């Protein structure tokens, strides 16, 4: 059974930092793009960051550029999201996703439908 399991969420004050991890099991995603999305209460799920299989290219939502960093360790089948200078508007459930349709590709998707494996999510709450 393929699973993506997020961890590292929690409650933090504005200006603080958190590091999210997403560990994959059941298959390797070392040749596939992976991404992070988030969903705040009453809002649709939105793209946050994505990374190519090699880590050579990344993409970010404009509002998190310069504050968030996505990275991956293919040997550990894990992707990370380092979040610095957190703001109350970053409060959401954060989801990890993998795109198994794109192998060894340079493209990375920014839409939910570009990804076909999803984790259960981890809550991030930023207090003001």
Order of alpha helices (4+ residues) and beta strands (2+ residues): beta-beta-beta-beta-beta-beta-beta-beta-beta-beta-beta
